[in-house]
Amino acid sequence: MYNDLQKNALVDKGTGMGDEIDWMKYKENKLIQVLVDWDAKNKDGTKMPINQEAIFNLHPTVAETLLNEYDKKTILGEE
């Protein structure tokens, strides 16, 4: 999965150095890939669907927190 995420985030930034990873695009793609459920609701109280539009509308701090929590839960460690 991580190889595909990196490959899909490659862009030519015009530096002459070839393709580079666009880390914002990488994080957006990762969140779309790994987020399978949430309790986010809209103003009407209806559960929001998990889709690209909803994820792109998240506040950056919320998106970063979701990714950090995912990483904490999925990285092998001493816990």
Helices and strands as residue ranges (DSSP letters): H 2-8, E 10-12, E 19-21, H 23-34, H 52-56, H 60-74
